[in-house]
């Protein structure tokens, strides 16, 4: 009896411990989501009445047409933010794109005051429909920032989806000339990036598109994609600049590929001097890591260079977050960071589907979490998102690296939120029941009522502070950026030229966020900003490495990053306590090299191409290594392990990973007593 009583007491104690431990975990999770004002936040949210920025990406929803999320899955992907100086006054101006709302252009008047110049600028012509990503670029080398706006949306007619190119007239007005330049892509475009991929001295253009295939049987999709015209409609496009007119060279460049592009960065990922393309893809299509071969073609090497990637790839960024002078990659996904939402939004496990993509289609391993690809310096990346504590940020869109607090380490901002959760499991069950009730098609008079039952919840965007040890910490509540929202595109820029980076966010059905950064005012640290002048093709993708004391930082200049947006057109470094940069190394896009020494901090350097002496990049001696590779064949070793196929998950679906493919066992010993170690390798 005493033993039973003791057992019951132990059981009750264990249950109490579990409850308390669970409560503590929930409290910790809730703390990360606090949205109340901090005592002295790093960022100040500037109200629309003060800034003059009254943009709202308001959506018209109509269940009787395709203008709803049940008909067009990307209905709530929102719009972007583009940053550029349209009047050359040294102040960054802002463009916001709207879906069913007009685009808006705001002129920076200084001191966080903006003027709405949309009507005069003329950026909402009759062929403006569903605008998505935007980028400022001087496409004609006349010294004035032009504006390229992508279009997508639920319309089937490609004429209603053609992208727009606004040429800056230099007087505050723009003229639309996308067709004249050959850039009126009629696919479903999300973002574009201009860069000189072939090093011929002019800007080429990569337009990232998304496929039309939603809620379809994959076998039928792959069958349809055997038709070239279907594949072309589902692919992103590369346009080569042929001197004032662009020619589509997608197929010749090896880029004709079906995808769901959402995130885009152009950067020299493998460090060979040629600009590569990273395209984050949604759904089952893996991300594309298009490595530039230097001969006008690209090769997707995401499977060779990574171990696993995000499944629902959304926005992305490329930057050196750990200060080892190598570019790292972040891609955000849609994993909820609380248990309840994780279960209500999680799809059923499909192990057969997973292995179909990996084994039959040859896709990279992909999981529904954020990925943080740490550059190993040998042509490979390791996903450290879990170690860094950036694995889950909910239904995320923009991902932006930047040193917001000027401590010398790049922080990470992630915008998130979704207007209505069509993927909520309870709603999907209800939808299935209604379809069965009405024989497959729900009558129009009942659709609106059902549509309104979709869950909706505003969530705070996530701000991660870089701890400088490969980990990050959530600080949105203490930094003042935790307002609940439905946020999409975002961009950083020094809007007041004070040396710290401000933040602008495009929201659905809500005023845009304009955050003033107070890092300089609060004396958080020193900074150095570099703005390049010259023909865009001669400065875009310039690599800058700075050395301040023992700290080295690296940045490759290109403003397109995050989601549907372009950030400030500058290179920015936080310096912490350092008041001098000992050395600045600049590698120009054509491979030439410049340097500056003993540069004072706390200034904006305007560097014009040709202003500094240029020469060949100095050769660097390779770092000594503890080991060197040896070809096994030279030692008479020709062993190659081969596993026997067995599907473990048919036996136990909840296994974290397969147990039957753990590889061969290895044992060493001096078998023949000659003083040399021999080894034995087991089979499958």
C-alpha positions as CSV (number, residue, x, y, z in Angstrom):
1,X,0.0,0.0,0.0
2,X,2.8,2.4,0.9
3,X,4.5,1.6,-2.4
4,X,1.3,2.4,-4.3
5,X,0.9,5.6,-2.3
6,X,4.5,6.6,-3.1
7,X,4.0,5.8,-6.8
8,X,0.9,8.0,-6.9
9,X,2.8,10.8,-5.2
10,X,5.6,10.5,-7.7
11,X,3.2,10.5,-10.6
12,X,1.4,13.6,-9.3
13,X,4.7,15.4,-8.8
14,X,5.8,14.5,-12.3
15,X,2.5,15.8,-13.8
16,X,2.8,19.0,-11.8
17,X,6.4,19.4,-13.1
18,X,5.2,19.0,-16.7
19,X,2.4,21.5,-16.2
20,X,4.8,24.1,-14.7
21,X,7.5,23.5,-17.2
22,X,5.0,23.8,-20.1
23,X,3.7,27.1,-18.5
24,X,7.2,28.4,-18.3
25,X,7.8,27.5,-22.0
26,X,4.5,29.2,-22.9
27,X,5.5,32.3,-20.9
28,X,8.8,32.4,-22.7
29,X,7.0,32.2,-26.1
30,X,4.6,34.9,-25.1
31,X,7.5,37.1,-24.0
32,X,8.9,36.9,-27.5
33,X,5.6,38.1,-28.8
34,X,5.1,41.1,-26.4
35,X,4.0,44.1,-28.4
36,X,3.8,46.7,-25.7
37,X,6.0,49.8,-25.8
38,X,9.5,49.5,-24.4
39,X,10.8,52.2,-22.0
40,X,13.3,53.5,-24.4
41,X,13.1,51.6,-27.7
42,X,15.7,51.7,-30.5
43,X,13.0,52.4,-33.1
44,X,10.3,55.1,-33.1
45,X,7.2,54.4,-35.2
46,X,6.5,57.6,-37.1
47,X,2.7,58.1,-37.5
48,X,1.3,58.8,-41.0
49,X,0.0,62.2,-39.8
50,X,3.6,63.3,-39.1
51,X,5.5,61.6,-42.0
52,X,2.9,62.2,-44.7
53,X,3.2,58.5,-45.8
54,X,-0.5,57.4,-45.8
55,X,-0.1,54.4,-48.0
56,X,-2.4,51.4,-47.3
57,X,-2.3,48.3,-49.5
58,X,-6.0,47.8,-49.2
59,X,-7.3,44.6,-50.9
60,X,-10.7,44.2,-52.7
61,X,-12.0,40.7,-52.0
62,X,-14.7,39.2,-54.2
63,X,-15.8,35.6,-53.8
64,X,-17.8,35.9,-57.1
65,X,-14.6,36.3,-59.1
66,X,-11.0,35.2,-58.9
67,X,-10.2,38.1,-56.6
68,X,-9.9,36.0,-53.4
69,X,-7.5,33.7,-51.8
70,X,-9.5,30.5,-52.5
71,X,-9.1,31.2,-56.2
72,X,-5.6,32.8,-56.3
73,X,-3.3,31.4,-53.6
74,X,-1.0,34.4,-53.7
75,X,-3.8,36.9,-53.0
76,X,-2.3,37.9,-49.7
77,X,1.4,38.1,-50.7
78,X,1.1,41.9,-50.6
79,X,3.3,44.6,-52.1
80,X,6.9,45.9,-51.8
81,X,8.9,48.9,-51.0
82,X,11.5,50.5,-53.3
83,X,14.1,53.0,-52.1
84,X,15.8,55.5,-54.5
85,X,16.7,59.1,-54.9
86,X,14.4,60.3,-57.8
87,X,15.5,64.0,-57.8
88,X,19.2,63.6,-56.9
89,X,18.9,65.7,-53.7
90,X,20.7,63.1,-51.6
91,X,17.6,62.0,-49.7
92,X,16.1,58.5,-50.3
93,X,12.6,58.6,-51.7
94,X,10.0,55.8,-51.3
95,X,7.7,53.8,-53.7
96,X,5.1,51.5,-52.3
97,X,3.4,49.0,-54.6
98,X,-0.3,48.1,-54.3
99,X,-2.2,45.1,-55.5
100,X,-5.8,46.3,-56.0
101,X,-4.6,49.6,-54.6
102,X,-2.7,52.3,-56.6
103,X,1.1,52.5,-56.3
104,X,2.4,55.5,-54.4
105,X,5.5,57.5,-54.7
106,X,6.8,59.8,-51.8
107,X,9.4,62.5,-52.1
108,X,11.7,62.8,-49.1
109,X,11.6,66.4,-47.8
110,X,14.0,65.7,-44.9
111,X,13.4,65.2,-41.1
112,X,11.0,62.3,-41.8
113,X,8.6,64.4,-43.8
114,X,7.4,63.1,-47.2
115,X,5.3,64.5,-50.0
116,X,3.0,62.3,-52.1
117,X,4.0,63.0,-55.7
118,X,2.2,60.0,-57.2
119,X,-0.2,61.8,-59.4
120,X,2.5,64.1,-60.9
121,X,4.9,61.2,-61.4
122,X,2.4,59.1,-63.3
123,X,3.2,55.6,-62.0
124,X,-0.4,54.3,-62.2
125,X,-1.1,54.2,-66.0
126,X,-4.1,52.3,-67.4
127,X,-2.1,49.1,-67.6
128,X,-1.3,49.2,-63.9
129,X,-3.1,46.2,-62.4
130,X,-1.7,43.9,-59.7
131,X,1.7,45.3,-58.8
132,X,4.1,43.3,-56.7
133,X,7.9,43.9,-56.5
134,X,9.6,47.2,-57.4
135,X,13.2,48.3,-57.9
136,X,14.8,51.7,-58.7
137,X,17.6,51.6,-61.2
138,X,19.2,54.0,-63.7
139,X,18.6,51.8,-66.7
140,X,19.6,54.3,-69.4
141,X,22.7,55.7,-67.7
142,X,21.4,59.3,-67.7
143,X,22.0,59.9,-64.0
144,X,18.3,59.7,-63.0
145,X,16.7,56.8,-61.1
146,X,14.1,54.9,-63.2
147,X,11.5,52.5,-61.7
148,X,10.7,49.0,-62.7
149,X,7.5,47.5,-61.3
150,X,6.5,43.8,-61.6
151,X,2.9,42.6,-62.0
152,X,1.1,39.4,-61.3
153,X,-2.4,38.7,-59.9
154,X,-5.4,36.5,-60.6
155,X,-6.0,37.5,-64.2
156,X,-5.5,34.9,-66.8
157,X,-4.9,37.3,-69.6
158,X,-1.1,38.0,-69.8
159,X,-1.8,41.5,-71.2
160,X,-3.1,42.4,-67.8
161,X,0.1,41.2,-66.1
162,X,2.8,43.0,-68.1
163,X,5.5,44.6,-66.1
164,X,6.1,48.3,-66.1
165,X,9.2,50.4,-66.7
166,X,9.0,54.1,-65.8
167,X,11.8,56.2,-67.2
168,X,12.6,59.3,-65.1
169,X,12.3,62.5,-67.1
170,X,14.4,64.4,-64.5
171,X,11.5,66.8,-63.7
172,X,9.5,64.7,-61.3
173,X,7.6,62.9,-64.0
174,X,8.0,59.4,-65.5
175,X,7.1,57.8,-68.8
176,X,6.2,54.1,-69.1
177,X,8.4,52.3,-71.7
178,X,8.6,48.6,-70.7
179,X,7.5,47.3,-74.1
180,X,9.9,49.6,-75.9
181,X,12.8,48.2,-73.9
182,X,11.6,44.6,-74.2
183,X,11.0,44.2,-70.5
184,X,7.2,43.9,-70.5
185,X,7.3,40.3,-69.2
186,X,3.7,39.0,-69.1
187,X,4.3,36.1,-66.8
188,X,3.3,36.3,-63.1
189,X,6.3,38.4,-61.9
190,X,7.3,38.9,-58.2
191,X,10.6,40.9,-58.4
192,X,13.4,41.8,-60.7
193,X,17.1,42.5,-60.3
194,X,19.4,44.4,-62.6
195,X,23.1,43.3,-62.8
196,X,25.8,42.7,-65.4
197,X,25.8,38.9,-65.6
198,X,28.0,38.7,-68.7
199,X,30.5,41.6,-67.8
200,X,29.9,43.5,-71.0
201,X,29.5,46.8,-69.3
202,X,25.7,47.2,-69.3
203,X,22.9,46.1,-67.0
204,X,21.0,42.9,-67.7
205,X,17.7,42.0,-66.0
206,X,16.5,38.9,-64.2
207,X,12.7,38.8,-63.7
208,X,11.5,36.3,-61.1
209,X,8.1,34.8,-61.8
210,X,5.8,32.3,-60.2
211,X,3.9,29.4,-61.7
212,X,0.2,29.3,-62.3
213,X,-0.2,25.8,-60.9
214,X,-2.0,25.8,-57.6
215,X,-4.0,22.9,-56.0
216,X,-3.2,20.6,-58.9
217,X,-2.1,17.0,-59.3
218,X,1.6,17.0,-59.8
219,X,1.7,14.3,-62.4
220,X,-0.6,16.5,-64.6
221,X,1.7,19.5,-64.0
222,X,4.8,17.7,-65.0
223,X,3.0,16.3,-68.1
224,X,1.8,19.8,-69.0
225,X,5.3,21.2,-68.5
226,X,6.6,19.0,-71.4
227,X,5.0,21.6,-73.6
228,X,7.6,24.4,-74.1
229,X,5.1,27.2,-74.1
230,X,3.8,25.9,-70.7
231,X,7.3,25.8,-69.3
232,X,8.1,29.3,-70.5
233,X,4.9,30.6,-68.8
234,X,6.0,29.0,-65.5
235,X,9.6,30.1,-65.6
236,X,11.5,33.2,-64.5
237,X,13.3,35.1,-67.3
238,X,16.7,36.5,-68.0
239,X,16.9,39.5,-70.3
240,X,20.3,40.4,-71.9
241,X,20.9,44.1,-72.6
242,X,21.8,44.5,-76.3
243,X,22.3,48.2,-76.2
244,X,19.0,50.0,-75.4
245,X,16.9,46.9,-75.9
246,X,16.6,43.7,-73.9
247,X,16.5,40.2,-75.4
248,X,15.1,37.2,-73.5
249,X,17.9,34.6,-73.2
250,X,16.4,32.4,-70.5
251,X,16.7,29.1,-72.4
252,X,20.2,29.8,-73.8
253,X,21.4,30.7,-70.2
254,X,20.1,27.4,-68.8
255,X,17.5,29.1,-66.6
256,X,14.2,27.8,-68.2
257,X,12.8,26.1,-65.1
258,X,9.3,25.8,-63.5
259,X,9.2,27.5,-60.2
260,X,7.3,29.6,-57.6
261,X,9.8,32.4,-57.1
262,X,9.3,34.6,-54.0
263,X,12.7,35.6,-52.8
264,X,15.5,37.0,-55.0
265,X,19.1,38.1,-54.4
266,X,21.9,38.5,-57.0
267,X,25.3,38.0,-55.4
268,X,28.7,36.3,-56.0
269,X,27.8,33.3,-53.9
270,X,30.8,31.1,-54.7
271,X,33.3,33.9,-54.8
272,X,34.6,33.4,-58.3
273,X,34.0,37.0,-59.4
274,X,30.8,36.3,-61.4
275,X,27.4,37.4,-60.1
276,X,25.1,34.5,-59.2
277,X,21.3,34.3,-58.6
278,X,19.6,32.9,-55.6
279,X,15.8,32.3,-56.1
280,X,13.8,31.1,-53.1
281,X,10.9,29.0,-54.3
282,X,7.6,28.2,-52.7
283,X,5.9,24.8,-52.4
284,X,7.7,21.6,-53.6
285,X,10.0,23.3,-56.0
286,X,13.4,23.6,-54.3
287,X,15.3,26.9,-54.2
288,X,17.5,27.7,-57.2
289,X,21.1,28.5,-56.6
290,X,22.1,29.6,-60.1
291,X,25.9,29.7,-60.2
292,X,27.2,31.9,-63.1
293,X,29.5,29.8,-65.3
294,X,31.1,32.9,-66.8
295,X,30.2,31.9,-70.3
296,X,26.6,33.3,-70.4
297,X,25.1,30.2,-68.7
298,X,24.1,29.2,-65.2
299,X,24.0,25.9,-63.3
300,X,21.7,25.2,-60.4
301,X,24.0,23.9,-57.6
302,X,21.7,24.1,-54.6
303,X,21.9,20.3,-54.1
304,X,25.7,20.3,-54.3
305,X,26.3,23.3,-52.1
306,X,23.7,22.8,-49.3
307,X,22.5,20.0,-47.1
308,X,18.9,21.0,-46.7
309,X,16.8,24.0,-47.5
310,X,13.4,25.6,-46.6
311,X,10.3,24.0,-48.2
312,X,8.1,27.0,-48.6
313,X,10.9,29.4,-49.5
314,X,9.7,33.1,-49.1
315,X,11.9,36.1,-48.9
316,X,15.7,35.8,-48.7
317,X,18.9,37.8,-48.2
318,X,22.6,37.2,-48.6
319,X,25.1,38.8,-46.3
320,X,28.0,38.0,-44.0
321,X,26.3,37.7,-40.6
322,X,29.3,36.2,-38.7
323,X,32.0,38.5,-39.9
324,X,34.2,35.9,-41.6
325,X,34.1,37.8,-44.9
326,X,32.0,35.1,-46.6
327,X,28.4,35.6,-47.8
328,X,25.7,33.6,-45.9
329,X,22.1,33.0,-47.0
330,X,18.9,33.3,-45.1
331,X,15.5,32.1,-46.4
332,X,12.3,32.4,-44.4
333,X,9.4,29.9,-44.4
334,X,6.1,29.7,-42.6
335,X,6.6,27.6,-39.4
336,X,4.6,28.9,-36.5
337,X,6.5,29.5,-33.3
338,X,3.7,28.4,-30.9
339,X,2.3,24.9,-30.4
340,X,-1.3,25.7,-31.1
341,X,-0.7,27.5,-34.4
342,X,1.9,24.9,-35.4
343,X,-0.8,22.2,-35.2
344,X,-3.7,24.1,-36.8
345,X,-1.6,25.2,-39.8
346,X,0.5,22.0,-40.2
347,X,-0.3,19.8,-43.2
348,X,-0.4,16.0,-42.7
349,X,2.9,14.2,-43.0
350,X,3.4,12.8,-46.4
351,X,6.5,10.6,-46.4
352,X,5.8,9.1,-49.8
353,X,5.6,12.6,-51.3
354,X,8.8,13.6,-49.5
355,X,10.8,10.7,-50.9
356,X,9.2,11.1,-54.3
357,X,10.7,14.6,-54.6
358,X,14.0,13.6,-53.2
359,X,14.5,10.2,-55.0
360,X,12.4,10.5,-58.1
361,X,12.6,14.2,-58.9
362,X,16.1,14.6,-57.6
363,X,15.2,17.6,-55.4
364,X,17.1,18.8,-52.4
365,X,16.0,17.9,-48.9
366,X,13.5,20.6,-47.9
367,X,11.7,21.2,-44.6
368,X,9.1,23.8,-43.4
369,X,11.5,25.9,-41.4
370,X,13.6,29.0,-41.9
371,X,17.1,28.2,-43.2
372,X,20.3,30.1,-42.3
373,X,23.0,28.8,-44.6
374,X,26.4,29.4,-43.1
375,X,29.2,29.7,-45.7
376,X,31.9,27.1,-45.0
377,X,34.4,28.7,-47.3
378,X,34.8,25.6,-49.4
379,X,31.9,25.9,-51.8
380,X,29.4,24.4,-49.3
381,X,26.9,25.8,-46.8
382,X,25.6,24.4,-43.4
383,X,22.1,25.2,-42.2
384,X,22.5,26.7,-38.8
385,X,19.0,28.1,-38.3
386,X,18.2,25.9,-35.3
387,X,21.5,26.7,-33.6
388,X,21.0,30.4,-34.3
389,X,17.5,30.3,-32.9
390,X,15.9,31.8,-36.0
391,X,14.1,28.6,-37.1
392,X,10.5,29.8,-36.7
393,X,9.1,33.2,-37.5
394,X,5.5,32.3,-38.6
395,X,4.2,33.1,-42.0
396,X,7.2,35.2,-43.1
397,X,7.9,37.4,-46.1
398,X,10.9,39.7,-46.0
399,X,14.2,38.7,-44.5
400,X,16.8,41.5,-44.1
401,X,20.3,41.5,-42.7
402,X,21.5,44.9,-41.4
403,X,23.3,46.3,-38.4
404,X,20.5,48.3,-36.8
405,X,22.2,48.9,-33.4
406,X,25.7,49.7,-34.8
407,X,27.5,47.1,-32.7
408,X,29.4,45.7,-35.7
409,X,27.2,42.6,-36.2
410,X,24.3,42.3,-38.7
411,X,20.9,41.8,-37.2
412,X,18.0,40.2,-38.9
413,X,14.5,41.6,-39.5
414,X,11.6,39.4,-40.6
415,X,8.2,40.6,-41.7
416,X,5.3,38.3,-41.2
417,X,1.6,37.9,-41.1
418,X,-1.2,36.5,-43.3
419,X,-4.5,38.2,-43.9
420,X,-6.7,35.1,-43.8
421,X,-5.5,31.5,-43.0
422,X,-7.0,29.5,-45.9
423,X,-4.6,26.6,-44.8
424,X,-6.0,26.4,-41.3
425,X,-6.9,22.7,-40.8
426,X,-10.3,23.5,-39.2
427,X,-11.3,25.8,-42.0
428,X,-10.1,23.3,-44.6
429,X,-12.3,20.6,-43.0
430,X,-15.3,23.0,-43.0
431,X,-14.6,23.9,-46.7
432,X,-14.5,20.2,-47.6
433,X,-17.8,19.6,-45.7
434,X,-19.5,22.4,-47.5
435,X,-18.3,21.2,-50.9
436,X,-19.6,17.7,-50.2
437,X,-22.9,19.2,-48.9
438,X,-23.4,21.1,-52.1
439,X,-22.1,18.5,-54.5
440,X,-18.7,20.1,-55.2
441,X,-19.7,23.7,-55.9
442,X,-20.7,26.0,-53.0
443,X,-23.5,28.3,-54.1
444,X,-22.5,31.9,-54.4
445,X,-24.9,33.1,-51.7
446,X,-23.0,30.9,-49.2
447,X,-19.5,31.6,-50.3
448,X,-19.1,35.0,-48.6
449,X,-20.4,33.6,-45.3
450,X,-17.9,30.7,-45.5
451,X,-15.1,33.1,-46.6
452,X,-15.5,35.2,-43.5
453,X,-15.0,32.1,-41.3
454,X,-11.3,31.9,-42.3
455,X,-9.1,32.7,-39.2
456,X,-7.2,35.9,-39.2
457,X,-4.7,37.2,-36.7
458,X,-2.3,40.0,-36.7
459,X,1.2,39.1,-35.6
460,X,4.3,41.2,-34.7
461,X,7.2,41.3,-37.1
462,X,10.3,39.7,-35.7
463,X,13.6,41.5,-35.0
464,X,16.6,39.4,-34.2
465,X,19.6,41.0,-32.5
466,X,22.9,39.3,-33.5
467,X,24.7,38.2,-30.4
468,X,28.1,37.8,-32.2
469,X,28.4,34.1,-31.4
470,X,26.4,32.6,-34.3
471,X,23.1,33.1,-32.4
472,X,20.3,35.7,-32.4
473,X,17.9,36.9,-29.9
474,X,14.3,38.2,-30.4
475,X,14.1,41.9,-29.5
476,X,11.0,43.3,-31.3
477,X,9.4,44.3,-28.1
478,X,12.4,46.1,-26.6
479,X,13.4,47.7,-29.9
480,X,9.9,49.0,-30.6
481,X,9.1,47.0,-33.8
482,X,6.6,44.6,-32.4
483,X,3.3,46.2,-33.6
484,X,0.8,43.5,-34.8
485,X,0.3,43.6,-38.5
486,X,-0.2,41.9,-41.8
487,X,3.3,42.8,-43.2
488,X,4.9,41.9,-46.5
489,X,7.6,43.8,-48.3
490,X,10.1,45.8,-46.3
491,X,13.3,47.8,-46.8
492,X,15.9,49.5,-44.7
493,X,17.4,52.9,-45.6
494,X,19.0,55.9,-43.9
495,X,16.0,58.2,-44.5
496,X,17.5,61.1,-42.6
497,X,21.2,60.6,-43.4
498,X,22.1,60.4,-39.7
499,X,24.1,57.2,-40.1
500,X,21.7,54.5,-38.8
501,X,19.3,52.5,-40.8
502,X,15.6,53.2,-40.6
503,X,12.9,50.7,-41.6
504,X,9.9,50.8,-43.9
505,X,7.2,48.1,-44.1
506,X,4.4,47.6,-46.6
507,X,1.2,46.3,-44.8
508,X,-2.1,44.8,-46.0
509,X,-5.2,46.7,-45.0
510,X,-3.2,48.9,-42.6
511,X,-1.0,52.0,-42.8
512,X,2.6,51.3,-43.8
513,X,5.2,51.3,-41.0
514,X,7.9,53.9,-41.1
515,X,10.4,53.4,-38.2
516,X,13.0,56.0,-37.2
517,X,16.2,54.4,-35.9
518,X,17.6,56.2,-32.9
519,X,20.9,54.3,-32.6
520,X,23.1,57.4,-33.4
521,X,21.0,59.6,-31.1
522,X,21.4,57.0,-28.3
523,X,25.1,56.7,-29.1
524,X,24.9,53.0,-29.6
525,X,28.0,52.9,-31.8
526,X,29.9,54.4,-34.8
527,X,29.2,53.8,-38.4
528,X,30.5,54.1,-42.0
529,X,28.3,54.4,-45.0
530,X,29.5,54.2,-48.6
531,X,27.4,55.4,-51.6
532,X,28.8,54.6,-55.1
533,X,28.5,57.0,-58.0
534,X,29.0,56.0,-61.7
535,X,27.3,53.9,-64.3
536,X,25.3,51.3,-62.5
537,X,26.9,48.4,-64.3
538,X,30.3,49.6,-63.0
539,X,29.3,49.7,-59.4
540,X,26.5,47.3,-58.7
541,X,27.8,44.1,-57.0
542,X,30.9,45.9,-55.8
543,X,32.4,43.9,-52.8
544,X,33.5,45.9,-49.8
545,X,35.6,44.5,-47.0
546,X,36.5,46.7,-44.0
547,X,39.0,46.1,-41.2
548,X,38.5,48.0,-37.9
549,X,40.8,46.7,-35.2
550,X,40.4,42.9,-35.0
551,X,37.0,43.0,-36.7
552,X,36.5,42.3,-40.4
553,X,33.2,42.9,-42.2
554,X,32.0,42.2,-45.7
555,X,29.2,43.4,-47.9
556,X,28.3,43.1,-51.6
557,X,26.4,46.1,-52.9
558,X,23.1,45.3,-54.5
559,X,19.8,46.8,-53.2
560,X,17.4,44.0,-54.3
561,X,16.9,41.8,-51.3
562,X,14.2,40.7,-48.8
563,X,10.8,40.4,-50.5
564,X,9.5,42.4,-53.4
565,X,11.7,45.3,-52.4
566,X,15.0,47.2,-52.8
567,X,16.7,48.6,-49.8
568,X,18.8,51.8,-49.5
569,X,21.3,52.2,-52.3
570,X,24.4,52.1,-50.1
571,X,26.8,49.9,-48.2
572,X,26.5,50.4,-44.4
573,X,28.6,49.1,-41.5
574,X,28.2,49.5,-37.8
575,X,31.5,49.9,-36.1
576,X,30.8,49.6,-32.4
577,X,33.4,51.5,-30.4
578,X,35.8,51.9,-33.3
579,X,36.3,55.5,-34.5
580,X,38.5,54.6,-37.4
581,X,38.4,52.0,-40.2
582,X,42.0,50.8,-40.6
583,X,41.5,49.5,-44.1
584,X,38.7,49.5,-46.8
585,X,39.2,47.0,-49.6
586,X,37.0,47.4,-52.7
587,X,36.6,44.8,-55.4
588,X,34.8,46.4,-58.4
589,X,32.5,44.3,-60.6
590,X,35.1,44.0,-63.3
591,X,37.6,42.5,-60.8
592,X,39.7,45.7,-60.3
593,X,40.8,46.5,-56.8
594,X,41.0,49.7,-54.7
595,X,41.9,50.4,-51.1
596,X,41.6,53.2,-48.5
597,X,43.4,53.4,-45.2
598,X,42.7,55.1,-41.9
599,X,39.2,56.3,-42.8
600,X,37.3,58.2,-40.1
601,X,34.1,56.7,-38.8
602,X,30.7,58.5,-38.7
603,X,30.6,59.7,-42.2
604,X,28.8,59.0,-45.6
605,X,31.5,58.4,-48.2
606,X,30.4,59.2,-51.8
607,X,32.8,57.2,-54.0
608,X,32.8,57.9,-57.7
609,X,34.1,55.1,-59.9
610,X,37.6,56.2,-61.1
611,X,38.1,58.4,-58.0
612,X,40.4,55.8,-56.4
613,X,43.5,54.2,-57.9
614,X,42.6,50.8,-59.3
615,X,44.7,47.7,-59.9
616,X,44.7,43.9,-59.8
617,X,43.4,42.3,-56.7
618,X,46.4,41.2,-54.6
619,X,46.7,37.4,-54.4
620,X,46.0,35.9,-51.0
621,X,48.0,33.0,-49.7
622,X,45.7,30.1,-48.8
623,X,45.3,29.5,-45.1
624,X,47.4,26.5,-43.9
625,X,45.2,23.4,-43.1
626,X,45.7,20.6,-40.7
627,X,44.9,17.9,-43.3
628,X,45.3,17.5,-47.1
629,X,43.1,15.3,-49.3
630,X,44.5,12.0,-50.7
631,X,43.0,10.2,-53.6
632,X,42.1,6.7,-52.2
633,X,42.8,5.1,-55.6
634,X,46.5,5.9,-55.2
635,X,46.5,3.8,-52.0
636,X,44.7,0.9,-53.7
637,X,41.4,1.6,-52.1
638,X,38.5,1.3,-54.5
639,X,35.6,0.7,-52.0
640,X,32.3,2.4,-52.7
641,X,29.5,1.9,-50.2
642,X,26.0,1.1,-51.5
643,X,22.9,1.0,-49.3
644,X,20.0,-1.4,-49.7
645,X,16.7,0.5,-50.1
646,X,14.2,0.1,-47.2
647,X,11.3,2.5,-46.4
648,X,11.5,2.8,-42.6
649,X,8.6,5.1,-42.4
650,X,6.1,2.5,-43.6
651,X,7.0,0.7,-40.3
652,X,7.1,3.9,-38.1
653,X,5.9,7.1,-39.6
654,X,7.1,9.2,-36.6
655,X,10.8,8.4,-36.9
656,X,12.8,11.6,-37.0
657,X,15.0,10.1,-39.7
658,X,15.7,6.8,-41.4
659,X,17.5,4.2,-39.3
660,X,18.3,1.8,-42.1
661,X,20.7,4.1,-44.0
662,X,23.2,5.0,-41.3
663,X,26.2,4.1,-43.5
664,X,29.0,1.6,-43.1
665,X,30.8,0.9,-39.8
666,X,34.5,1.5,-39.6
667,X,37.1,-0.2,-37.4
668,X,40.8,0.2,-37.2
669,X,43.5,-2.1,-35.8
670,X,47.0,-3.4,-36.6
671,X,45.7,-6.7,-38.0
672,X,49.1,-8.1,-39.2
673,X,51.3,-6.7,-36.5
674,X,53.5,-4.6,-38.8
675,X,53.1,-1.4,-36.8
676,X,50.7,0.2,-39.3
677,X,47.0,0.7,-38.7
678,X,44.7,-1.3,-41.0
679,X,40.9,-0.7,-41.3
680,X,37.8,-2.7,-41.9
681,X,34.6,-1.2,-43.5
682,X,31.3,-3.0,-43.1
683,X,28.6,-3.4,-45.7
684,X,24.9,-2.4,-45.9
